[in-house]
Amino acid sequence: MSTAPAPADTLAKPSLRARLVRHVLLPLALTWLLGSAVTVAVAYHFAQKAFDRALLDDAYALASRVRFLPQGLALELSSREMSTVLFDQSESIYFVVRRADGSAMAGHPGLRAPMPRSPDTILFAEAIYEGQPLRTVTLVQDAPDNFTVMVGQTTRSRRTLLHDVLIYSVVPQIALLLLLALWLRGIIGLELRPLNALQRSVEQRDALDLTPVPVSASSRDIEHLGTAINALLGRVSQSLQAQREFSGNVAHELRTPLAGIRALAEYGLARAEPAVWREQLQRIGASEARASRLVEQLLALALADEADAGVQNGPVALDEVVRETVLRYLPRADAAGVDLGVHGLDRPAHVAGNVALIEGILGNLLDNALRYGRAPAGQASTLTVELACEGGGVRLSVIDNGPGLTPQERQHLMRRGVRGLHAERLGQGAGLGLAIVAKFAQLTHARFELSHAPAGPGLCASVDFQLLSRS
């Protein structure tokens, strides 16, 4: 099955593998950069201290050769000794020894650098001499007389050292970072193969194919994703099945009343007597009422199938719902000659459920009882609604004194679209009332059962609701 081309904005987005590699490498690169900067700074700091220490040793060596002579201070240092003290293979070294008045005793008089603020103080500084940057050290001595020794050294070795430290610490780490990026890209792609396989399996699937998707998961997350997709396909399959059943029920159940309405209309049009017209119109009205109730039942059942995961259950005053529903059915019961009574409304009963579903449950049970639960000829028909607290729940019962049902019939009638013998004999019902009650009870987390009436013949339909906990 061909798949639709991806939108332009989707193609412009980076892949999951690229995003994962980027999100891993970016913090790693920043951490590496910060660590490298700290490492280079520490290494350069201690290298500077080593260079400065050598420079200070030269200054002390010069200061140790200053002598106090009758004509004043003098630096007793031969040319050979001078070259030995100030020798450096790669750098140029300059010095100057000054008297207390600032005059140069020896060395390079043009060499200038910041002076220490107090005697016996050492000061390192940067200076420029003959156009060259220097690192200088200034040493003030007060014995045998006050004088200053200043030594300066060019900084080529220092710069070369910093350059080498950067090269030998940064370049290998960059190479390692690139190798890590290639490895991460490959291993992440390998780990994402089951996800790609799952994507291809979904893309190549026909719209009507709702069988579970095969999942070969290498990780718990992909397995959970596959399970969620299969659960979604299961819910969609149930929804489609409910729609097919609804369509089948509508097509099957509406055919009979609509055909009857048409036959009654044709018969009435073929006769000229007004009395016949009136009789046929009354029958058409009765058939239309049956068709309307059938449509309502089918819609209720379809909505119940669709609402499996969307019903909001909450606190419900069951006694009030029962009182209001029974009052609506009293006129119909009186017209049918049925004695409709209620027991157990003297105490409040709060349960966990849904008002609309509970009204649908009681309404269908009362409708079934008024249709099929009448006593045999010569006996008074009674219909009782009872509300009783039992254990940790509340039982709602609808009890009639009609012909009742055998255990096999009770089990049989719980299925959708099945009618009892009495209903078939009366030509009423579509076999959906008890199926709707069972479905609504399931959605409200209640238990629905059919049993013999407690006293004498008849049927008892009861629904057990969970009592609302008080916190």
Secondary structure as UniProt FT lines:
FT   HELIX           8..12
FT   HELIX           16..63
FT   TURN            64..65
FT   STRAND          66..69
FT   TURN            70..71
FT   STRAND          72..75
FT   HELIX           79..85
FT   STRAND          93..99
FT   TURN            100..101
FT   STRAND          104..107
FT   TURN            109..110
FT   TURN            119..120
FT   STRAND          122..129
FT   TURN            130..131
FT   STRAND          132..141
FT   STRAND          147..154
FT   HELIX           156..191
FT   HELIX           193..203
FT   TURN            207..208
FT   HELIX           220..270
FT   HELIX           274..306
FT   TURN            307..310
FT   STRAND          314..317
FT   HELIX           318..336
FT   STRAND          338..343
FT   TURN            345..346
FT   STRAND          350..353
FT   HELIX           355..372
FT   TURN            377..378
FT   STRAND          381..390
FT   TURN            391..392
FT   STRAND          393..400
FT   HELIX           407..413
FT   TURN            416..417
FT   HELIX           421..426
FT   HELIX           433..443
FT   TURN            444..445
FT   STRAND          447..452
FT   STRAND          459..467
//
